[in-house]
Amino acid sequence: MGYTTISTQLKTILETIFGVGNVYEYAVKGVVPTPYAEITMGPAESKPHTTHANDESYNFMVRVYYPTTDSATCERIMRKAADDIFAAYRNNVTLNASCNFTGPLKCVPLFTTDTTPQLRVLEFSVEAKQIINRT
């Protein structure tokens, strides 16, 4: 388990969700076709669990972007995408065996303020956890 393995599995899962579009494993800079999603790494931690094992956690931020050119269509697609993303994680808590389990999934709906057209954004925080035996 680690950033690379977990990010790859997050990408694999997100690519199955309608409305997500292209999935990038980095923060996208510049203009890209929408819709799209980006996966960026957050903090990681390894702390003692027992004398023989550590609890490790890796955090990621997943952002899904969709243009608001047609507001009604955008909102309908983004609500469905959010529902599908929650269902995908609920039904795959090990992220295709890349971790032991995931922490609670949180979604914050936002809008961009610096793009034309404005983009609807779903921002998910993902925590993947693993108990690692020490040798």
N, CA, C and O atoms as a GROMACS GRO file, in nm:
protein
  540
    1MET      N    1   0.085  -0.118   0.000
    1MET     CA    2   0.000   0.000   0.000
    1MET      C    3   0.089   0.123   0.000
    1MET      O    4   0.195   0.124   0.062
    2GLY      N    5   0.045   0.224  -0.069
    2GLY     CA    6   0.115   0.352  -0.072
    2GLY      C    7   0.042   0.446  -0.166
    2GLY      O    8  -0.058   0.410  -0.227
    3TYR      N    9   0.096   0.567  -0.177
    3TYR     CA   10   0.033   0.667  -0.262
    3TYR      C   11   0.008   0.617  -0.404
    3TYR      O   12  -0.102   0.634  -0.457
    4THR      N   13   0.109   0.556  -0.465
    4THR     CA   14   0.097   0.516  -0.605
    4THR      C   15  -0.010   0.410  -0.624
    4THR      O   16  -0.094   0.423  -0.714
    5THR      N   17  -0.009   0.307  -0.543
    5THR     CA   18  -0.106   0.198  -0.556
    5THR      C   19  -0.248   0.247  -0.533
    5THR      O   20  -0.339   0.213  -0.609
    6ILE      N   21  -0.268   0.325  -0.429
    6ILE     CA   22  -0.402   0.373  -0.396
    6ILE      C   23  -0.452   0.468  -0.504
    6ILE      O   24  -0.568   0.459  -0.546
    7SER      N   25  -0.367   0.560  -0.549
    7SER     CA   26  -0.408   0.655  -0.653
    7SER      C   27  -0.449   0.583  -0.781
    7SER      O   28  -0.547   0.621  -0.846
    8THR      N   29  -0.374   0.480  -0.818
    8THR     CA   30  -0.408   0.401  -0.937
    8THR      C   31  -0.547   0.339  -0.923
    8THR      O   32  -0.624   0.339  -1.018
    9GLN      N   33  -0.578   0.287  -0.805
    9GLN     CA   34  -0.708   0.224  -0.784
    9GLN      C   35  -0.821   0.328  -0.778
    9GLN      O   36  -0.931   0.303  -0.826
   10LEU      N   37  -0.794   0.444  -0.719
   10LEU     CA   38  -0.893   0.551  -0.722
   10LEU      C   39  -0.925   0.589  -0.866
   10LEU      O   40  -1.041   0.609  -0.901
   11LYS      N   41  -0.822   0.600  -0.948
   11LYS     CA   42  -0.841   0.634  -1.090
   11LYS      C   43  -0.925   0.528  -1.160
   11LYS      O   44  -1.018   0.560  -1.234
   12THR      N   45  -0.893   0.401  -1.135
   12THR     CA   46  -0.967   0.290  -1.196
   12THR      C   47  -1.115   0.298  -1.159
   12THR      O   48  -1.202   0.280  -1.244
   13ILE      N   49  -1.143   0.324  -1.034
   13ILE     CA   50  -1.282   0.333  -0.986
   13ILE      C   51  -1.353   0.453  -1.048
   13ILE      O   52  -1.466   0.441  -1.096
   14LEU      N   53  -1.288   0.570  -1.046
   14LEU     CA   54  -1.350   0.692  -1.099
   14LEU      C   55  -1.379   0.682  -1.248
   14LEU      O   56  -1.477   0.740  -1.295
   15GLU      N   57  -1.296   0.610  -1.321
   15GLU     CA   58  -1.317   0.598  -1.466
   15GLU      C   59  -1.444   0.522  -1.501
   15GLU      O   60  -1.489   0.526  -1.616
   16THR      N   61  -1.504   0.454  -1.404
   16THR     CA   62  -1.630   0.381  -1.430
   16THR      C   63  -1.754   0.467  -1.404
   16THR      O   64  -1.866   0.422  -1.431
   17ILE      N   65  -1.736   0.588  -1.353
   17ILE     CA   66  -1.849   0.673  -1.313
   17ILE      C   67  -1.888   0.765  -1.429
   17ILE      O   68  -1.805   0.839  -1.480
   18PHE      N   69  -2.015   0.759  -1.469
   18PHE     CA   70  -2.065   0.847  -1.574
   18PHE      C   71  -2.059   0.993  -1.528
   18PHE      O   72  -2.096   1.023  -1.415
   19GLY      N   73  -2.014   1.081  -1.615
   19GLY     CA   74  -2.008   1.222  -1.584
   19GLY      C   75  -1.873   1.268  -1.532
   19GLY      O   76  -1.849   1.388  -1.520
   20VAL      N   77  -1.784   1.173  -1.501
   20VAL     CA   78  -1.653   1.211  -1.447
   20VAL      C   79  -1.557   1.251  -1.559
   20VAL      O   80  -1.477   1.343  -1.541
   21GLY      N   81  -1.564   1.186  -1.673
   21GLY     CA   82  -1.474   1.220  -1.784
   21GLY      C   83  -1.334   1.167  -1.761
   21GLY      O   84  -1.314   1.064  -1.696
   22ASN      N   85  -1.235   1.238  -1.816
   22ASN     CA   86  -1.095   1.197  -1.800
   22ASN      C   87  -1.054   1.211  -1.654
   22ASN      O   88  -1.097   1.304  -1.585
   23VAL      N   89  -0.970   1.118  -1.607
   23VAL     CA   90  -0.923   1.120  -1.469
   23VAL      C   91  -0.772   1.136  -1.470
   23VAL      O   92  -0.700   1.058  -1.534
   24TYR      N   93  -0.723   1.238  -1.399
   24TYR     CA   94  -0.581   1.267  -1.391
   24TYR      C   95  -0.533   1.242  -1.248
   24TYR      O   96  -0.604   1.272  -1.152
   25GLU      N   97  -0.412   1.188  -1.234
   25GLU     CA   98  -0.356   1.160  -1.102
   25GLU      C   99  -0.266   1.275  -1.057
   25GLU      O  100  -0.162   1.252  -0.996
   26TYR      N  101  -0.306   1.396  -1.087
   26TYR     CA  102  -0.232   1.516  -1.049
   26TYR      C  103  -0.326   1.636  -1.061
   26TYR      O  104  -0.434   1.627  -1.121
   27ALA      N  105  -0.285   1.748  -1.003
   27ALA     CA  106  -0.363   1.871  -1.014
   27ALA      C  107  -0.345   1.926  -1.154
   27ALA      O  108  -0.233   1.956  -1.197
   28VAL      N  109  -0.454   1.940  -1.225
   28VAL     CA  110  -0.451   1.986  -1.363
   28VAL      C  111  -0.430   2.137  -1.365
   28VAL      O  112  -0.498   2.211  -1.294
   29LYS      N  113  -0.335   2.182  -1.448
   29LYS     CA  114  -0.309   2.325  -1.465
   29LYS      C  115  -0.344   2.362  -1.608
   29LYS      O  116  -0.316   2.287  -1.702
   30GLY      N  117  -0.404   2.478  -1.626
   30GLY     CA  118  -0.438   2.522  -1.760
   30GLY      C  119  -0.575   2.471  -1.802
   30GLY      O  120  -0.651   2.417  -1.721
   31VAL      N  121  -0.604   2.489  -1.928
   31VAL     CA  122  -0.735   2.453  -1.983
   31VAL      C  123  -0.733   2.309  -2.032
   31VAL      O  124  -0.647   2.270  -2.111
   32VAL      N  125  -0.829   2.230  -1.984
   32VAL     CA  126  -0.846   2.092  -2.030
   32VAL      C  127  -0.994   2.073  -2.063
   32VAL      O  128  -1.079   2.142  -2.009
   33PRO      N  129  -1.023   1.979  -2.152
   33PRO     CA  130  -1.166   1.953  -2.182
   33PRO      C  131  -1.239   1.905  -2.056
   33PRO      O  132  -1.186   1.826  -1.978
   34THR      N  133  -1.360   1.954  -2.039
   34THR     CA  134  -1.442   1.909  -1.926
   34THR      C  135  -1.548   1.815  -1.978
   34THR      O  136  -1.583   1.825  -2.096
   35PRO      N  137  -1.599   1.725  -1.901
   35PRO     CA  138  -1.571   1.707  -1.758
   35PRO      C  139  -1.438   1.635  -1.736
   35PRO      O  140  -1.385   1.570  -1.825
   36TYR      N  141  -1.385   1.649  -1.615
   36TYR     CA  142  -1.265   1.576  -1.578
   36TYR      C  143  -1.258   1.565  -1.426
   36TYR      O  144  -1.329   1.634  -1.353
   37ALA      N  145  -1.169   1.477  -1.381
   37ALA     CA  146  -1.145   1.461  -1.238
   37ALA      C  147  -0.995   1.461  -1.215
   37ALA      O  148  -0.917   1.422  -1.302
   38GLU      N  149  -0.955   1.505  -1.096
   38GLU     CA  150  -0.814   1.502  -1.059
   38GLU      C  151  -0.800   1.441  -0.920
   38GLU      O  152  -0.885   1.461  -0.833
   39ILE      N  153  -0.692   1.366  -0.902
   39ILE     CA  154  -0.662   1.302  -0.775
   39ILE      C  155  -0.530   1.360  -0.726
   39ILE      O  156  -0.428   1.348  -0.794
   40THR      N  157  -0.531   1.421  -0.608
   40THR     CA  158  -0.407   1.475  -0.553
   40THR      C  159  -0.385   1.417  -0.413
   40THR      O  160  -0.480   1.386  -0.341
   41MET      N  161  -0.258   1.404  -0.377
   41MET     CA  162  -0.226   1.344  -0.248
   41MET      C  163  -0.234   1.447  -0.136
   41MET      O  164  -0.207   1.565  -0.154
   42GLY      N  165  -0.272   1.395  -0.022
   42GLY     CA  166  -0.277   1.476   0.100
   42GLY      C  167  -0.181   1.416   0.202
   42GLY      O  168  -0.088   1.345   0.164
   43PRO      N  169  -0.201   1.444   0.329
   43PRO     CA  170  -0.110   1.394   0.431
   43PRO      C  171  -0.117   1.242   0.448
   43PRO      O  172  -0.219   1.179   0.421
   44ALA      N  173  -0.007   1.186   0.494
   44ALA     CA  174   0.001   1.043   0.529
   44ALA      C  175   0.056   1.034   0.670
   44ALA      O  176   0.124   1.124   0.719
   45GLU      N  177   0.024   0.922   0.734
   45GLU     CA  178   0.070   0.904   0.872
   45GLU      C  179   0.091   0.756   0.900
   45GLU      O  180   0.016   0.671   0.853
   46SER      N  181   0.196   0.728   0.977
   46SER     CA  182   0.220   0.592   1.025
   46SER      C  183   0.241   0.603   1.175
   46SER      O  184   0.333   0.671   1.221
   47LYS      N  185   0.155   0.534   1.252
   47LYS     CA  186   0.168   0.541   1.397
   47LYS      C  187   0.155   0.401   1.456
   47LYS      O  188   0.092   0.315   1.396
   48PRO      N  189   0.214   0.379   1.572
   48PRO     CA  190   0.209   0.246   1.632
   48PRO      C  191   0.066   0.201   1.660
   48PRO      O  192  -0.016   0.276   1.711
   49HIS      N  193   0.039   0.076   1.624
   49HIS     CA  194  -0.091   0.013   1.651
   49HIS      C  195  -0.074  -0.082   1.769
   49HIS      O  196  -0.150  -0.078   1.866
   50THR      N  197   0.025  -0.168   1.758
   50THR     CA  198   0.066  -0.258   1.867
   50THR      C  199   0.218  -0.261   1.863
   50THR      O  200   0.280  -0.185   1.789
   51THR      N  201   0.277  -0.346   1.943
   51THR     CA  202   0.423  -0.358   1.938
   51THR      C  203   0.469  -0.424   1.809
   51THR      O  204   0.588  -0.419   1.777
   52HIS      N  205   0.378  -0.486   1.735
   52HIS     CA  206   0.416  -0.557   1.613
   52HIS      C  207   0.358  -0.498   1.485
   52HIS      O  208   0.382  -0.550   1.376
   53ALA      N  209   0.280  -0.390   1.497
   53ALA     CA  210   0.214  -0.337   1.377
   53ALA      C  211   0.195  -0.186   1.387
   53ALA      O  212   0.188  -0.130   1.496
   54ASN      N  213   0.186  -0.122   1.272
   54ASN     CA  214   0.158   0.021   1.261
   54ASN      C  215   0.027   0.043   1.188
   54ASN      O  216  -0.010  -0.034   1.099
   55ASP      N  217  -0.044   0.148   1.225
   55ASP     CA  218  -0.158   0.197   1.147
   55ASP      C  219  -0.104   0.299   1.049
   55ASP      O  220  -0.039   0.396   1.089
   56GLU      N  221  -0.131   0.278   0.922
   56GLU     CA  222  -0.091   0.376   0.820
   56GLU      C  223  -0.215   0.432   0.753
   56GLU      O  224  -0.311   0.359   0.727
   57SER      N  225  -0.213   0.561   0.726
   57SER     CA  226  -0.325   0.622   0.654
   57SER      C  227  -0.269   0.716   0.548
   57SER      O  228  -0.171   0.787   0.569
   58TYR      N  229  -0.334   0.714   0.432
   58TYR     CA  230  -0.298   0.798   0.319
   58TYR      C  231  -0.423   0.875   0.278
   58TYR      O  232  -0.530   0.816   0.260
   59ASN      N  233  -0.410   1.005   0.265
   59ASN     CA  234  -0.524   1.090   0.231
   59ASN      C  235  -0.510   1.145   0.090
   59ASN      O  236  -0.401   1.177   0.043
   60PHE      N  237  -0.624   1.155   0.024
   60PHE     CA  238  -0.631   1.207  -0.112
   60PHE      C  239  -0.746   1.304  -0.123
   60PHE      O  240  -0.845   1.295  -0.051
   61MET      N  241  -0.732   1.398  -0.216
   61MET     CA  242  -0.841   1.487  -0.253
   61MET      C  243  -0.877   1.452  -0.396
   61MET      O  244  -0.792   1.452  -0.485
   62VAL      N  245  -1.005   1.423  -0.418
   62VAL     CA  246  -1.057   1.395  -0.551
   62VAL      C  247  -1.152   1.508  -0.586
   62VAL      O  248  -1.246   1.537  -0.512
   63ARG      N  249  -1.127   1.572  -0.699
   63ARG     CA  250  -1.216   1.678  -0.746
   63ARG      C  251  -1.269   1.643  -0.884
   63ARG      O  252  -1.194   1.606  -0.974
   64VAL      N  253  -1.400   1.655  -0.899
   64VAL     CA  254  -1.467   1.630  -1.027
   64VAL      C  255  -1.520   1.764  -1.077
   64VAL      O  256  -1.587   1.836  -1.004
   65TYR      N  257  -1.489   1.797  -1.203
   65TYR     CA  258  -1.527   1.925  -1.264
   65TYR      C  259  -1.624   1.902  -1.379
   65TYR      O  260  -1.606   1.811  -1.460
   66TYR      N  261  -1.727   1.987  -1.386
   66TYR     CA  262  -1.824   1.977  -1.496
   66TYR      C  263  -1.869   2.119  -1.533
   66TYR      O  264  -1.893   2.200  -1.443
   67PRO      N  265  -1.880   2.150  -1.663
   67PRO     CA  266  -1.917   2.287  -1.702
   67PRO      C  267  -2.063   2.318  -1.669
   67PRO      O  268  -2.149   2.231  -1.674
   68THR      N  269  -2.088   2.444  -1.635
   68THR     CA  270  -2.225   2.487  -1.600
   68THR      C  271  -2.296   2.552  -1.717
   68THR      O  272  -2.391   2.628  -1.697
   69THR      N  273  -2.254   2.524  -1.839
   69THR     CA  274  -2.315   2.583  -1.958
   69THR      C  275  -2.466   2.562  -1.957
   69THR      O  276  -2.541   2.656  -1.985
   70ASP      N  277  -2.510   2.442  -1.924
   70ASP     CA  278  -2.652   2.412  -1.906
   70ASP      C  279  -2.667   2.373  -1.759
   70ASP      O  280  -2.639   2.259  -1.721
   71SER      N  281  -2.710   2.468  -1.677
   71SER     CA  282  -2.712   2.448  -1.531
   71SER      C  283  -2.794   2.328  -1.487
   71SER      O  284  -2.751   2.253  -1.399
   72ALA      N  285  -2.911   2.308  -1.546
   72ALA     CA  286  -2.997   2.196  -1.505
   72ALA      C  287  -2.930   2.063  -1.535
   72ALA      O  288  -2.929   1.974  -1.450
   73THR      N  289  -2.874   2.049  -1.656
   73THR     CA  290  -2.806   1.925  -1.693
   73THR      C  291  -2.684   1.903  -1.605
   73THR      O  292  -2.660   1.792  -1.558
   74CYS      N  293  -2.608   2.007  -1.583
   74CYS     CA  294  -2.488   1.999  -1.499
   74CYS      C  295  -2.524   1.948  -1.360
   74CYS      O  296  -2.461   1.856  -1.309
   75GLU      N  297  -2.623   2.009  -1.299
   75GLU     CA  298  -2.660   1.971  -1.161
   75GLU      C  299  -2.710   1.827  -1.157
   75GLU      O  300  -2.676   1.753  -1.065
   76ARG      N  301  -2.790   1.787  -1.254
   76ARG     CA  302  -2.842   1.650  -1.258
   76ARG      C  303  -2.726   1.549  -1.272
   76ARG      O  304  -2.724   1.447  -1.202
   77ILE      N  305  -2.633   1.577  -1.362
   77ILE     CA  306  -2.520   1.486  -1.384
   77ILE      C  307  -2.429   1.481  -1.261
   77ILE      O  308  -2.380   1.374  -1.224
   78MET      N  309  -2.405   1.596  -1.198
   78MET     CA  310  -2.316   1.598  -1.082
   78MET      C  311  -2.380   1.530  -0.961
   78MET      O  312  -2.310   1.465  -0.884
   79ARG      N  313  -2.510   1.544  -0.944
   79ARG     CA  314  -2.576   1.471  -0.834
   79ARG      C  315  -2.566   1.321  -0.855
   79ARG      O  316  -2.538   1.245  -0.762
   80LYS      N  317  -2.588   1.277  -0.980
   80LYS     CA  318  -2.577   1.135  -1.012
   80LYS      C  319  -2.433   1.087  -0.992
   80LYS      O  320  -2.410   0.979  -0.938
   81ALA      N  321  -2.335   1.168  -1.036
   81ALA     CA  322  -2.194   1.131  -1.018
   81ALA      C  323  -2.161   1.118  -0.869
   81ALA      O  324  -2.092   1.024  -0.830
   82ALA      N  325  -2.209   1.211  -0.787
   82ALA     CA  326  -2.184   1.203  -0.643
   82ALA      C  327  -2.244   1.076  -0.584
   82ALA      O  328  -2.179   1.006  -0.507
   83ASP      N  329  -2.369   1.046  -0.622
   83ASP     CA  330  -2.433   0.922  -0.574
   83ASP      C  331  -2.354   0.800  -0.617
   83ASP      O  332  -2.333   0.708  -0.538
   84ASP      N  333  -2.309   0.799  -0.742
   84ASP     CA  334  -2.234   0.683  -0.795
   84ASP      C  335  -2.097   0.669  -0.729
   84ASP      O  336  -2.051   0.557  -0.706
   85ILE      N  337  -2.033   0.780  -0.699
   85ILE     CA  338  -1.903   0.775  -0.631
   85ILE      C  339  -1.920   0.720  -0.490
   85ILE      O  340  -1.842   0.636  -0.446
   86PHE      N  341  -2.022   0.768  -0.418
   86PHE     CA  342  -2.048   0.714  -0.284
   86PHE      C  343  -2.076   0.564  -0.292
   86PHE      O  344  -2.025   0.488  -0.210
   87ALA      N  345  -2.156   0.522  -0.388
   87ALA     CA  346  -2.188   0.379  -0.402
   87ALA      C  347  -2.062   0.298  -0.435
   87ALA      O  348  -2.044   0.188  -0.382
   88ALA      N  349  -1.977   0.351  -0.522
   88ALA     CA  350  -1.855   0.280  -0.560
   88ALA      C  351  -1.765   0.257  -0.439
   88ALA      O  352  -1.708   0.149  -0.424
   89TYR      N  353  -1.750   0.358  -0.351
   89TYR     CA  354  -1.666   0.342  -0.233
   89TYR      C  355  -1.732   0.254  -0.128
   89TYR      O  356  -1.665   0.176  -0.061
   90ARG      N  357  -1.864   0.266  -0.114
   90ARG     CA  358  -1.936   0.183  -0.019
   90ARG      C  359  -1.923   0.035  -0.056
   90ARG      O  360  -1.913  -0.051   0.032
   91ASN      N  361  -1.923   0.006  -0.184
   91ASN     CA  362  -1.915  -0.132  -0.233
   91ASN      C  363  -1.773  -0.181  -0.256
   91ASN      O  364  -1.753  -0.295  -0.298
   92ASN      N  365  -1.674  -0.097  -0.229
   92ASN     CA  366  -1.534  -0.135  -0.254
   92ASN      C  367  -1.445  -0.065  -0.151
   92ASN      O  368  -1.360   0.016  -0.187
   93VAL      N  369  -1.466  -0.097  -0.023
   93VAL     CA  370  -1.396  -0.027   0.085
   93VAL      C  371  -1.246  -0.054   0.088
   93VAL      O  372  -1.172   0.018   0.155
   94THR      N  373  -1.200  -0.156   0.016
   94THR     CA  374  -1.056  -0.182   0.010
   94THR      C  375  -0.990  -0.121  -0.113
   94THR      O  376  -0.871  -0.139  -0.136
   95LEU      N  377  -1.068  -0.048  -0.193
   95LEU     CA  378  -1.016   0.013  -0.316
   95LEU      C  379  -0.939  -0.088  -0.398
   95LEU      O  380  -0.820  -0.072  -0.427
   96ASN      N  381  -1.009  -0.194  -0.435
   96ASN     CA  382  -0.951  -0.305  -0.513
   96ASN      C  383  -0.829  -0.365  -0.444
   96ASN      O  384  -0.728  -0.394  -0.509
   97ALA      N  385  -0.839  -0.385  -0.314
   97ALA     CA  386  -0.736  -0.448  -0.230
   97ALA      C  387  -0.608  -0.365  -0.218
   97ALA      O  388  -0.503  -0.420  -0.187
   98SER      N  389  -0.617  -0.235  -0.240
   98SER     CA  390  -0.498  -0.150  -0.223
   98SER      C  391  -0.481  -0.102  -0.079
   98SER      O  392  -0.379  -0.043  -0.044
   99CYS      N  393  -0.584  -0.129   0.007
   99CYS     CA  394  -0.576  -0.096   0.148
   99CYS      C  395  -0.669  -0.190   0.224
   99CYS      O  396  -0.746  -0.264   0.164
  100ASN      N  397  -0.662  -0.186   0.359
  100ASN     CA  398  -0.753  -0.268   0.440
  100ASN      C  399  -0.895  -0.212   0.440
  100ASN      O  400  -0.992  -0.287   0.433
  101PHE      N  401  -0.907  -0.078   0.448
  101PHE     CA  402  -1.038  -0.014   0.446
  101PHE      C  403  -1.021   0.135   0.425
  101PHE      O  404  -0.911   0.188   0.438
  102THR      N  405  -1.130   0.202   0.392
  102THR     CA  406  -1.127   0.346   0.375
  102THR      C  407  -1.204   0.412   0.488
  102THR      O  408  -1.297   0.354   0.544
  103GLY      N  409  -1.164   0.533   0.520
  103GLY     CA  410  -1.234   0.611   0.621
  103GLY      C  411  -1.361   0.670   0.562
  103GLY      O  412  -1.395   0.641   0.447
  104PRO      N  413  -1.430   0.753   0.638
  104PRO     CA  414  -1.553   0.813   0.588
  104PRO      C  415  -1.524   0.899   0.464
  104PRO      O  416  -1.422   0.967   0.457
  105LEU      N  417  -1.615   0.895   0.368
  105LEU     CA  418  -1.603   0.973   0.247
  105LEU      C  419  -1.684   1.101   0.265
  105LEU      O  420  -1.799   1.097   0.308
  106LYS      N  421  -1.623   1.214   0.234
  106LYS     CA  422  -1.690   1.342   0.250
  106LYS      C  423  -1.692   1.413   0.115
  106LYS      O  424  -1.591   1.416   0.045
  107CYS      N  425  -1.807   1.471   0.078
  107CYS     CA  426  -1.820   1.544  -0.048
  107CYS      C  427  -1.863   1.688  -0.020
  107CYS      O  428  -1.958   1.712   0.055
  108VAL      N  429  -1.792   1.782  -0.080
  108VAL     CA  430  -1.827   1.923  -0.070
  108VAL      C  431  -1.852   1.975  -0.211
  108VAL      O  432  -1.760   1.980  -0.292
  109PRO      N  433  -1.977   2.014  -0.244
  109PRO     CA  434  -2.006   2.072  -0.375
  109PRO      C  435  -1.965   2.219  -0.378
  109PRO      O  436  -1.994   2.296  -0.286
  110LEU      N  437  -1.896   2.258  -0.487
  110LEU     CA  438  -1.846   2.394  -0.501
  110LEU      C  439  -1.868   2.444  -0.643
  110LEU      O  440  -1.912   2.368  -0.730
  111PHE      N  441  -1.837   2.570  -0.667
  111PHE     CA  442  -1.828   2.628  -0.800
  111PHE      C  443  -1.693   2.696  -0.814
  111PHE      O  444  -1.641   2.750  -0.716
  112THR      N  445  -1.635   2.694  -0.934
  112THR     CA  446  -1.513   2.771  -0.957
  112THR      C  447  -1.554   2.917  -0.975
  112THR      O  448  -1.667   2.946  -1.013
  113THR      N  449  -1.462   3.006  -0.947
  113THR     CA  450  -1.488   3.148  -0.966
  113THR      C  451  -1.394   3.210  -1.069
  113THR      O  452  -1.408   3.328  -1.103
  114ASP      N  453  -1.300   3.131  -1.119
  114ASP     CA  454  -1.198   3.186  -1.208
  114ASP      C  455  -1.200   3.126  -1.348
  114ASP      O  456  -1.101   3.136  -1.420
  115THR      N  457  -1.309   3.063  -1.388
  115THR     CA  458  -1.317   3.002  -1.520
  115THR      C  459  -1.443   3.049  -1.593
  115THR      O  460  -1.543   3.086  -1.532
  116THR      N  461  -1.433   3.046  -1.724
  116THR     CA  462  -1.549   3.074  -1.809
  116THR      C  463  -1.561   2.960  -1.908
  116THR      O  464  -1.467   2.941  -1.985
  117PRO      N  465  -1.670   2.884  -1.911
  117PRO     CA  466  -1.782   2.898  -1.819
  117PRO      C  467  -1.743   2.851  -1.679
  117PRO      O  468  -1.644   2.781  -1.660
  118GLN      N  469  -1.823   2.892  -1.584
  118GLN     CA  470  -1.802   2.848  -1.446
  118GLN      C  471  -1.815   2.696  -1.442
  118GLN      O  472  -1.894   2.638  -1.516
  119LEU      N  473  -1.737   2.632  -1.355
  119LEU     CA  474  -1.741   2.486  -1.341
  119LEU      C  475  -1.804   2.449  -1.208
  119LEU      O  476  -1.781   2.514  -1.107
  120ARG      N  477  -1.883   2.342  -1.209
  120ARG     CA  478  -1.935   2.282  -1.087
  120ARG      C  479  -1.829   2.184  -1.041
  120ARG      O  480  -1.773   2.111  -1.123
  121VAL      N  481  -1.799   2.183  -0.913
  121VAL     CA  482  -1.693   2.098  -0.859
  121VAL      C  483  -1.750   2.014  -0.746
  121VAL      O  484  -1.820   2.064  -0.658
  122LEU      N  485  -1.718   1.885  -0.748
  122LEU     CA  486  -1.743   1.798  -0.633
  122LEU      C  487  -1.607   1.766  -0.575
  122LEU      O  488  -1.520   1.712  -0.644
  123GLU      N  489  -1.587   1.799  -0.448
  123GLU     CA  490  -1.458   1.776  -0.384
  123GLU      C  491  -1.476   1.667  -0.278
  123GLU      O  492  -1.548   1.685  -0.180
  124PHE      N  493  -1.408   1.555  -0.299
  124PHE     CA  494  -1.416   1.441  -0.208
  124PHE      C  495  -1.284   1.426  -0.133
  124PHE      O  496  -1.177   1.436  -0.193
  125SER      N  497  -1.292   1.404  -0.002
  125SER     CA  498  -1.173   1.368   0.074
  125SER      C  499  -1.180   1.217   0.101
  125SER      O  500  -1.281   1.165   0.148
  126VAL      N  501  -1.069   1.150   0.069
  126VAL     CA  502  -1.062   1.004   0.079
  126VAL      C  503  -0.945   0.968   0.171
  126VAL      O  504  -0.835   1.020   0.155
  127GLU      N  505  -0.970   0.879   0.265
  127GLU     CA  506  -0.864   0.829   0.352
  127GLU      C  507  -0.857   0.678   0.338
  127GLU      O  508  -0.956   0.608   0.360
  128ALA      N  509  -0.739   0.627   0.302
  128ALA     CA  510  -0.718   0.483   0.290
  128ALA      C  511  -0.631   0.439   0.409
  128ALA      O  512  -0.531   0.504   0.440
  129LYS      N  513  -0.671   0.329   0.475
  129LYS     CA  514  -0.602   0.285   0.595
  129LYS      C  515  -0.552   0.140   0.580
  129LYS      O  516  -0.613   0.058   0.511
  130GLN      N  517  -0.443   0.112   0.647
  130GLN     CA  518  -0.383  -0.020   0.643
  130GLN      C  519  -0.311  -0.046   0.776
  130GLN      O  520  -0.251   0.045   0.833
  131ILE      N  521  -0.318  -0.168   0.823
  131ILE     CA  522  -0.237  -0.210   0.937
  131ILE      C  523  -0.117  -0.284   0.879
  131ILE      O  524  -0.132  -0.385   0.810
  132ILE      N  525   0.003  -0.233   0.907
  132ILE     CA  526   0.126  -0.288   0.852
  132ILE      C  527   0.204  -0.357   0.962
  132ILE      O  528   0.236  -0.296   1.064
  133ASN      N  529   0.234  -0.485   0.943
  133ASN     CA  530   0.316  -0.558   1.040
  133ASN      C  531   0.460  -0.514   1.033
  133ASN      O  532   0.516  -0.500   0.924
  134ARG      N  533   0.519  -0.491   1.149
  134ARG     CA  534   0.662  -0.454   1.156
  134ARG      C  535   0.742  -0.583   1.170
  134ARG      O  536   0.703  -0.678   1.239
  135THR      N  537   0.855  -0.583   1.105
  135THR     CA  538   0.941  -0.703   1.114
  135THR      C  539   1.065  -0.673   1.194
  135THR      O  540   1.149  -0.761   1.213
   0.00000   0.00000   0.00000
